[in-house]
Amino acid sequence: MVDRTLRPIVEAIAASAPSGWTHAVLHSRAGRGGTSATGGYSPRKDRWNSGLPNPYRELMALAEALREDRGWEPVSLEIQCRPSGEYRLVAFNDAISRVTGTGSGFQAVLDPDHRLPQPGLLQEPGTAAPAGDPELARTRFRAFLERRAAILGHPEELPPPATAAAIDEAERRLGRRLPPDLRALYTIADGDGVDHEHRYLFQGNAWLSLESLVAEHAESAGERPWYGWDLEWDAVVLDATPADTVRRCGGHAGWLRFATSEDGNYLAVDTAPARDGRPGQIIRTGRDYDDGPGHVADSVTSLLGHYLELLDQGAYEKRGDHIALLEPACDHAPREIISEIPDEVPATLQAIHINDAPGHVDLAPLTAAPRLRRLHLNRSATTDLTPVRDLPVESLRVTLGTGDLTPLAGHPHLASLDLTTTVPADLTPLRTVPHLRGLDLSRAAVLDPAVLADLTDLRYLSLTGRQWTALLDKGGVPPALTAACLADADATLDDALAWAARLGLDTENALRVTGTLRTSDG
């Protein structure tokens, strides 16, 4: 069954091959959720995967065959073939997968259930009283509907009110009480959708019915989406503005999404604010807020007051049978900068990406940004990390012109380090970094890789094959390691299986299939 589904893929690779090719390889991760295909032909032309086919249906059929045969879902595949017609399949479950891009190679996941902690879960909780007022919210909402009706020339049809029993049942299923002012709106209408048509009352966002609100919460479960260790090991959640109002989380069980822009983004009421927040405050979360939620208003009541002010000011446009409110331009100082260190570093800066800087970068001006959490030097170098010592940097990517990591010793915030060096670095200072969870040394020279075995809280480690051999030959692997990367672009899945086995992953049941196609000369 496996060989029968494999041969059409090999045939497609051979049929698309350029003249003069000597070897082809296709890497794929395939399963019910879809397939990917990377790889290419040798000798390489303009691009490594130039001309490589993506036989989607055939890969799906092969994945199904392996699911039935081995129970793997999804599956990691490597298919190699030559002009002679010889081909070889290596397959394993997705505990080992191909990664592409800057960190190309293979990733092995030793504990698939582990997730890095969200910093917001440890933040001090807010103790302030709610800012919302249910009676005022009702008054403002009715006034808002009346103003809209006057502009449109007719009242807008809304669903009937939710009953008290329905609201109670929704709260029981949520496991949390709705803020009183949002609860009050549901006694006027159960969302703004009638027959799948929404009025988009909340500034272009569809107001969800109670049933949809509960379903949305059950689906998200308050969790931050997990995009895989290759993307998550150095992820940072930034703080909202104003600071310390919303927890630094990508998702939280206390965020109740009540309106959606229908593109993966939401308005939510926050029932678990940070120290300076208010219960029931309105935040933005969802697809475009992986770096952290946005603060909108201290309550539904205040948000409705703002909408009324915009209508009073004529700050709206009528677009057919809908009204778009025109928000004033915001002149907030940036929290993220991409390119270079500005002459005046804003105190609000939380992330900076310094790209292609000539010469060595002086990091001293960044001490003017006391909230800086992400510092990435991309194709740029520095010789002194001393300014980082007193900054709350959690993710550091740097090319270091010296091997001196001493300024990072005991750093209380550093969670991930992506290090490139031009001279060998002494890793000893990293032993004292208490929250270091992720480390990429694949572009660094290190004096003694055995130091890595002393990093007892390290969860992710990326090294080259040569570096892994040096570490493993000394018998040392960080004891809490959860995921690892073999950062060799030319590594094969067989190489990855042997490496992962040394990390403790059981790879004995990997599948290998060989065969030969009948060629035109045969």
C-alpha positions in Angstrom: 0.0 0.0 0.0 2.8 2.4 1.0 4.9 1.6 -2.1 1.8 1.9 -4.4 1.1 5.5 -3.1 4.8 6.4 -3.2 5.5 5.7 -6.8 3.3 8.4 -8.3 5.2 11.0 -6.2 8.5 9.7 -7.5 7.2 9.8 -11.0 6.1 13.4 -10.6 9.6 14.4 -9.3 11.3 12.6 -12.1 8.9 14.1 -14.7 9.6 17.7 -13.5 13.4 17.3 -13.3 15.6 19.7 -15.2 18.2 18.4 -17.7 21.5 17.4 -16.1 20.0 16.6 -12.7 21.8 14.1 -10.6 19.7 13.9 -7.4 16.4 15.1 -6.1 14.9 15.3 -2.6 11.5 16.1 -1.4 10.7 16.8 2.3 7.1 16.8 3.4 5.0 17.0 6.5 1.6 15.5 5.6 -1.6 14.6 7.4 -5.2 15.4 7.7 -4.4 19.1 8.1 -2.7 19.3 4.7 0.8 18.9 3.3 4.0 20.9 2.7 6.7 20.2 0.2 10.2 21.5 0.1 13.5 20.4 -1.4 14.8 20.5 -4.9 17.2 19.1 -7.5 20.9 18.8 -7.7 22.9 20.4 -9.1 21.1 23.5 -7.8 19.9 26.1 -10.1 18.5 29.6 -9.2 16.6 28.4 -6.1 16.9 25.1 -4.1 13.3 24.2 -4.6 13.0 25.6 -8.1 10.7 23.4 -10.2 10.0 20.9 -7.5 6.4 19.6 -7.8 4.0 19.5 -4.9 1.9 16.4 -5.6 -0.7 17.3 -3.0 -3.2 14.4 -3.6 -0.4 11.8 -3.8 1.2 13.1 -0.6 -2.2 13.0 1.1 -2.7 9.4 -0.1 0.8 8.4 1.2 0.1 10.1 4.6 -3.2 8.1 4.8 -1.4 4.9 4.0 1.2 5.5 6.7 -1.6 6.5 9.2 -3.3 3.2 8.6 0.0 1.2 8.6 1.8 3.0 11.5 -0.8 5.2 13.2 1.3 8.3 12.5 -0.7 11.6 12.2 0.8 13.7 10.7 4.0 12.1 9.2 7.4 13.4 8.3 8.6 12.2 4.9 11.8 12.4 2.9 11.8 11.1 -0.7 15.0 10.9 -2.7 15.4 9.8 -6.3 17.9 9.7 -9.1 17.8 9.7 -12.9 18.5 6.0 -12.8 15.0 5.5 -11.4 16.3 4.5 -7.9 14.2 6.1 -5.1 14.2 5.9 -1.3 11.5 6.9 1.2 12.3 7.6 4.9 9.3 8.3 7.1 8.7 8.9 10.8 6.1 10.5 13.0 6.2 14.3 13.3 8.3 14.2 16.5 11.0 14.9 13.9 10.3 17.5 11.2 12.1 19.5 8.6 12.5 23.2 9.3 13.3 25.7 6.6 14.5 29.3 6.4 17.5 30.7 8.4 17.4 27.8 10.9 17.1 25.1 8.3 17.7 21.5 9.4 15.6 19.2 11.5 13.6 19.7 14.7 13.0 17.0 17.3 10.3 17.3 19.9 11.0 15.2 23.0 7.9 16.3 25.0 5.0 17.3 22.6 2.8 18.6 25.4 5.2 21.1 26.9 4.5 24.8 26.3 6.6 27.7 27.4 5.0 29.8 30.1 3.3 33.0 29.3 4.8 35.9 31.4 1.4 37.4 32.1 0.4 34.4 34.2 2.9 35.6 36.8 2.0 39.2 36.7 0.5 40.9 39.7 -3.3 40.9 39.4 -5.4 44.1 39.3 -7.4 45.0 42.4 -9.3 48.1 41.1 -13.1 48.1 40.9 -14.8 47.7 37.5 -15.2 51.0 35.6 -18.4 49.9 33.9 -21.9 50.9 34.9 -24.8 48.7 33.7 -27.5 51.4 33.8 -25.3 53.9 32.0 -24.3 51.3 29.5 -28.0 50.6 28.7 -28.7 54.3 28.3 -25.7 54.9 26.1 -26.4 51.8 24.0 -30.0 52.9 23.3 -28.8 56.4 22.5 -26.2 54.9 20.1 -28.9 52.9 18.3 -31.1 56.0 18.0 -28.3 58.1 16.6 -27.5 55.3 14.1 -31.1 55.0 13.1 -31.3 58.8 12.4 -28.2 58.6 10.2 -29.4 55.5 8.3 -33.0 56.7 8.1 -34.4 53.6 9.7 -33.9 51.6 12.9 -31.7 48.5 12.7 -33.1 45.1 13.2 -31.5 43.3 16.1 -32.1 39.9 17.7 -34.5 39.8 20.7 -33.0 40.2 24.2 -31.3 37.2 25.9 -33.3 36.0 28.9 -31.8 36.1 32.4 -31.8 32.3 32.3 -29.8 32.3 29.1 -27.3 34.7 30.4 -26.9 32.6 33.6 -26.4 29.5 31.6 -23.8 31.2 29.4 -21.9 32.3 32.5 -22.1 28.8 33.9 -20.6 27.4 30.7 -17.9 30.1 30.6 -17.0 29.5 34.2 -16.9 33.2 34.7 -19.3 36.1 35.1 -19.8 38.6 32.3 -18.9 42.2 33.3 -22.2 43.8 34.5 -22.3 46.4 31.7 -21.8 43.8 28.9 -24.4 41.6 30.6 -26.8 44.6 30.5 -26.4 44.9 26.7 -27.5 41.3 26.3 -30.8 42.3 28.0 -31.4 44.6 25.0 -30.3 42.3 22.2 -28.5 39.0 21.9 -25.8 40.2 19.6 -26.2 42.2 16.4 -26.7 39.3 13.9 -30.0 38.4 12.3 -30.0 35.5 9.8 -26.2 35.6 9.5 -26.3 39.4 8.7 -24.5 41.6 11.3 -24.8 45.3 12.0 -21.2 45.5 13.1 -22.1 47.8 16.0 -18.7 47.7 17.7 -16.6 49.7 15.2 -16.7 47.2 12.4 -16.8 44.2 14.7 -19.7 41.8 14.7 -21.3 41.5 18.2 -21.5 37.8 19.0 -24.6 36.2 20.4 -24.3 34.5 23.8 -24.2 31.1 22.1 -21.4 32.2 19.8 -19.5 33.9 22.6 -19.6 30.7 24.6 -18.6 28.6 21.6 -15.7 30.9 20.8 -14.4 30.7 24.3 -14.7 26.9 24.3 -12.8 26.8 21.0 -9.9 29.0 22.1 -9.9 27.8 25.7 -8.0 31.0 26.5 -4.9 29.5 25.1 -2.2 31.2 23.0 -1.9 29.6 19.6 1.2 27.4 19.4 3.1 27.6 16.1 5.9 25.1 16.8 9.2 25.3 18.6 11.1 26.7 15.7 8.9 29.9 15.9 8.0 29.8 19.6 11.4 29.3 21.4 12.3 33.0 21.3 8.7 34.5 21.2 8.1 37.6 23.3 4.7 39.0 24.5 4.9 42.8 24.7 3.0 45.0 27.1 -0.1 46.8 26.2 -0.5 50.6 26.4 -1.1 51.8 29.1 1.5 49.6 30.7 0.6 46.9 33.2 -3.1 47.0 32.4 -3.4 43.8 30.4 -1.6 40.6 31.1 1.3 39.8 28.8 -0.3 36.7 27.3 -1.2 35.6 23.8 -4.4 34.3 25.2 -6.0 33.9 28.6 -9.1 32.1 30.0 -10.2 35.4 31.5 -10.5 37.1 28.1 -14.1 36.7 26.9 -14.3 37.4 23.1 -17.6 39.2 22.5 -17.1 40.8 19.1 -15.1 39.8 16.0 -13.8 41.5 12.9 -14.2 38.1 11.2 -10.5 38.0 10.2 -9.2 36.2 13.3 -9.2 39.3 15.5 -11.5 40.1 18.4 -12.7 42.5 21.0 -12.8 40.9 24.4 -13.7 41.8 27.9 -10.9 41.2 30.3 -12.0 39.6 33.6 -8.4 39.0 34.8 -6.6 42.3 34.4 -3.0 43.1 35.3 -2.0 45.3 38.2 -3.1 48.7 36.7 -6.1 47.3 34.7 -9.8 47.3 35.5 -12.0 44.2 35.4 -14.3 44.4 32.4 -11.8 46.4 30.4 -11.9 46.0 26.6 -8.9 44.6 24.8 -8.0 43.5 21.3 -6.7 40.0 20.8 -6.4 37.4 18.1 -4.5 36.7 14.9 -2.7 40.0 14.7 -1.9 40.2 18.4 0.6 37.4 18.8 3.1 39.9 20.2 0.6 40.9 22.9 -3.0 42.2 23.4 -4.0 45.8 22.9 -5.9 47.9 25.4 -9.0 49.7 24.0 -11.1 51.1 26.9 -11.6 50.6 30.6 -15.1 49.2 30.1 -18.0 48.6 27.6 -19.6 51.7 29.2 -16.6 53.9 28.3 -16.4 52.4 24.8 -20.0 53.3 24.1 -19.4 56.8 25.4 -16.5 57.1 22.9 -18.7 56.0 20.1 -21.4 58.6 20.9 -18.7 61.3 21.0 -17.5 60.3 17.5 -21.1 60.5 16.2 -21.6 63.9 17.9 -18.4 65.1 16.2 -19.6 63.9 12.8 -16.6 61.5 12.7 -18.3 58.8 10.7 -19.0 57.7 7.2 -22.2 56.1 5.9 -21.3 53.2 3.7 -24.4 51.8 2.2 -26.5 50.5 5.1 -23.6 50.6 7.5 -21.8 53.2 9.5 -18.0 53.4 10.0 -16.8 55.5 12.9 -13.6 57.4 12.1 -11.1 57.2 14.9 -8.7 60.1 15.5 -5.1 59.5 14.5 -3.1 58.2 17.4 0.3 59.8 18.1 1.6 57.0 20.3 5.4 56.7 20.6 6.3 53.4 18.9 6.8 50.2 21.0 8.7 48.5 18.1 11.3 49.8 15.6 12.7 48.0 12.6 15.9 49.2 10.9 18.3 51.1 13.3 18.6 52.8 16.6 17.0 56.2 16.3 18.8 59.4 17.5 16.2 59.7 20.2 15.2 56.3 21.7 11.5 56.5 22.9 11.0 55.3 26.4 8.0 53.3 25.2 10.2 51.0 23.0 9.7 47.3 23.7 11.3 45.7 20.6 13.9 46.7 18.1 15.3 44.9 15.1 18.6 46.4 13.9 19.2 45.3 10.3 22.4 45.4 8.2 24.2 48.0 10.4 27.6 49.1 9.1 30.4 48.6 11.7 29.8 47.6 15.3 26.5 48.7 16.9 26.8 50.7 20.1 23.9 49.5 22.3 24.3 52.2 24.9 21.5 54.4 23.6 19.0 51.6 24.3 19.4 52.2 28.0 16.8 55.0 27.4 14.2 52.3 26.8 13.5 50.8 30.2 10.8 48.4 28.8 12.9 46.9 26.0 12.1 43.2 25.8 13.2 42.1 22.3 16.7 43.1 21.0 17.5 41.6 17.6 20.7 42.4 15.7 20.1 41.0 12.2 23.2 40.8 10.1 24.7 43.3 12.5 27.3 43.0 15.2 28.3 44.5 18.5 31.4 44.1 20.8 29.8 45.1 24.1 26.7 43.6 25.8 27.1 45.7 28.9 24.0 47.9 28.1 21.9 44.8 28.1 22.7 44.1 31.7 20.2 46.6 33.0 17.4 46.2 30.4 14.5 43.7 30.8 15.5 42.0 27.5 13.9 38.6 27.1 14.9 37.7 23.6 18.4 38.6 22.4 19.7 37.9 18.9 23.2 39.2 18.4 26.4 38.8 16.5 29.2 39.3 19.1 32.6 40.5 17.9 34.1 39.2 21.1 33.5 36.1 23.1 32.5 38.0 26.2 29.1 36.9 27.6 29.9 38.2 31.1 27.4 41.1 31.0 24.6 38.5 30.7 25.6 36.7 33.9 22.7 36.5 36.3 20.4 38.5 33.9 17.0 38.2 35.5 14.8 38.5 32.4 16.7 36.8 29.5 14.7 33.9 28.2 16.2 33.2 24.8 19.6 33.9 23.2 20.4 33.5 19.5 24.2 33.9 19.3 26.6 34.4 16.4 30.2 34.9 17.2 33.4 35.8 15.2 35.6 34.4 18.0 35.0 31.5 20.4 32.7 32.3 23.3 32.9 31.2 26.9 29.4 29.9 27.8 30.1 29.9 31.6 28.1 33.1 32.3 24.9 31.4 31.0 24.9 29.1 34.0 23.7 31.9 36.1 20.9 33.1 33.9 17.8 31.9 35.8 15.1 32.0 33.2 17.1 31.0 30.0 14.7 28.7 28.1 15.9 28.8 24.5 19.4 28.9 23.0 20.6 28.9 19.4 24.4 28.5 19.0 24.4 27.1 15.5 26.3 30.1 14.2 28.6 30.5 17.2 32.0 29.1 18.1 32.0 28.0 21.7 35.0 27.1 23.9 33.4 24.3 25.9 30.0 22.9 24.8 29.8 20.8 28.0 28.7 23.9 29.9 25.3 23.4 28.2 24.6 20.3 30.3 24.6 22.6 33.4 21.7 24.7 32.0 19.1 22.9 34.1 16.0 24.9 32.8 16.9 25.0 29.1 14.0 23.8 27.0 15.2 24.4 23.4 18.6 24.1 22.0 19.8 24.5 18.4 23.3 23.3 17.3 25.1 22.1 14.2 25.8 18.4 13.8 29.4 18.9 14.8 28.4 20.8 17.9 25.8 18.2 18.9 28.5 15.5 18.5 30.9 17.4 20.7 28.2 17.8 23.4 26.8 14.2 23.2 30.2 12.6 23.2 30.8 14.2 26.6 27.5 12.7 27.7 25.8 15.9 28.5 22.3 17.0 27.5 20.4 19.8 29.3 18.2 17.8 31.6 15.0 19.6 30.9 15.4 19.8 27.1 12.0 19.5 25.4 12.9 20.4 21.8 16.1 20.5 19.8 17.3 21.5 16.3 19.9 19.9 14.2 20.9 23.0 12.2 22.5 21.5 9.2 20.9 22.5 5.9 22.2 19.3 4.1 21.2 16.9 6.9 19.0 14.0 5.8 16.1 12.5 7.7 18.4 9.5 8.4 20.9 11.9 10.0 18.1 13.4 12.1 16.8 10.0 13.2 20.3 9.0 14.4 20.8 12.3 16.2 17.3 12.2 17.8 18.0 8.7 19.1 21.1 10.0 20.9 18.8 12.6 22.6 16.6 9.8 23.9 13.9 9.7 21.3 12.8 6.2 20.2 13.3 6.1 16.4 13.5 2.3 16.0 10.2 2.1 14.1 11.2 4.6 11.3 10.1 3.4 7.9 12.5 3.0 5.0 11.3 1.9 1.5 13.5 1.6 -1.6 12.7 0.9 -5.2 13.4 1.6 -8.8 11.2 3.2 -11.5 11.4 1.8 -15.0 13.1 4.6 -16.9 12.8 5.5 -20.6 16.2 3.8 -21.2 15.1 0.7 -19.3 
